[in-house]
Amino acid sequence: MRLDVISIFPEYLNPLQLSLIGRAAEDGILDLNVTNLRDFATDKHRKVDDTPYGGGAGMVMMPEPWGQALDAVRAQAPAEKKPVLIVPSPAGTVFNQKMAYDLAEEDHLVFACGRYEGIDERVIEYAHENFTVIPVSIGDYVLNGGEVAVMVMVEAIARLIPGVIGNPESLVEESHSDVLLEYPVYTKPASWRGREVPEVLLGGNHHRVARHRRDEQIKRTAARRPDLIPQLDVESLNRRDRDA
Ligand SMILES: Nc1cc(-c2ccc3ccn(Cc4ccc(CN5CCCC5)cc4)c3c2)n[nH]1
């Protein structure tokens, strides 16, 4: 997968060179490219923002640097299929695990990191000519720009790509891959500061361990995320209890 990130703070994306994402880039599984929007500014002061039409506080990102940057990125990876352009925004579709799975199937993802009060809307309209454009929010809170949102999305997406994380097994049981939240995890020592690991986990009965973990998932989901419960197929859970 090719990933392009356009930002006025390219160094913000440096952590993507670390750890598993960094190794996947070295291994050629990910082709990560960061572009500095200022390289496409048209004046000697490399201006990328200006005052908002209609007044209001703050500045808005000018269209022309974005137009040139998007054209350049599109030209670097010519393909008959339009790349996906993800535009982090407080007003976007909220990112979730299903979106991460869907985006992990794409060949080319481009991320447009806005700053200030956002990007001139005509850039988003123009981008539809060469991209499949998706405004995406990572949650109902306001950040100062798109870079942090891109870090969140790249991590959530890249880890689903085969070869990026060592043990694909760990992708199977995690939260949000089904509706329930994940169960508590433990490691040595069995007794720590007077607190014990649940007895059932110390034995080797895999059936009992699986049942214990599922019960913990249900308890934790009911306690922390009751909003997820309606999606739960309670009938099948009850049936499981009856059959056990
Ligand atoms: N999930 C999530 C994503 C973001 C996010 C993503 C990209 C940008 C680019 C700039 N900002 C700062 C920003 C944007 C809009 C307003 C609201 N203003 C009201 C009137 C015009 C605009 C304030 C401040 C971003 C924020 N925040 N949260």
The ligand as a Tripos MOL2 file, in Angstrom:
@<TRIPOS>MOLECULE
LIG
   28    32     1     0     0
SMALL
NO_CHARGES

@<TRIPOS>ATOM
      1 N1        -11.8070   14.4400   15.0670 N.pl3     1 LIG1
      2 C1        -11.2260   15.6800   14.8350 C.ar      1 LIG1
      3 C2        -10.5950   16.1280   13.6590 C.ar      1 LIG1
      4 C3        -10.1900   17.4070   13.9200 C.ar      1 LIG1
      5 C4         -9.5190   18.3400   13.0000 C.ar      1 LIG1
      6 C5         -9.0640   17.8750   11.7530 C.ar      1 LIG1
      7 C6         -8.4860   18.7490   10.8630 C.ar      1 LIG1
      8 C7         -8.3520   20.0930   11.1970 C.ar      1 LIG1
      9 C8         -7.8690   21.2260   10.5140 C.ar      1 LIG1
     10 C9         -7.9800   22.2990   11.3540 C.ar      1 LIG1
     11 N2         -8.5280   21.8790   12.5170 N.ar      1 LIG1
     12 C10        -8.7930   22.7530   13.6540 C.3       1 LIG1
     13 C11       -10.1880   23.2570   13.6570 C.ar      1 LIG1
     14 C12       -11.0820   22.9290   12.6690 C.ar      1 LIG1
     15 C13       -12.3970   23.4220   12.7120 C.ar      1 LIG1
     16 C14       -12.7890   24.2470   13.7160 C.ar      1 LIG1
     17 C15       -14.2100   24.7640   13.7470 C.3       1 LIG1
     18 N3        -14.2700   26.0930   13.1170 N.3       1 LIG1
     19 C16       -15.6020   26.6320   13.2660 C.3       1 LIG1
     20 C17       -15.8210   27.5390   12.0820 C.3       1 LIG1
     21 C18       -14.8070   27.1230   11.0400 C.3       1 LIG1
     22 C19       -13.9930   26.0430   11.6710 C.3       1 LIG1
     23 C20       -11.8830   24.5800   14.7000 C.ar      1 LIG1
     24 C21       -10.5820   24.0740   14.6660 C.ar      1 LIG1
     25 C22        -8.7760   20.5350   12.4620 C.ar      1 LIG1
     26 C23        -9.3530   19.6680   13.3650 C.ar      1 LIG1
     27 N4        -10.5540   17.7330   15.1660 N.ar      1 LIG1
     28 N5        -11.1850   16.6590   15.7040 N.ar      1 LIG1
@<TRIPOS>BOND
     1     1     2 1
     2     2     3 ar
     3     2    28 ar
     4     3     4 ar
     5     4     5 1
     6     4    27 ar
     7     5     6 ar
     8     5    26 ar
     9     6     7 ar
    10     7     8 ar
    11     8     9 ar
    12     8    25 ar
    13     9    10 ar
    14    10    11 ar
    15    11    12 1
    16    11    25 ar
    17    12    13 1
    18    13    14 ar
    19    13    24 ar
    20    14    15 ar
    21    15    16 ar
    22    16    17 1
    23    16    23 ar
    24    17    18 1
    25    18    19 1
    26    18    22 1
    27    19    20 1
    28    20    21 1
    29    21    22 1
    30    23    24 ar
    31    25    26 ar
    32    27    28 ar
@<TRIPOS>SUBSTRUCTURE
     1 LIG1         1 GROUP 0 **** ****
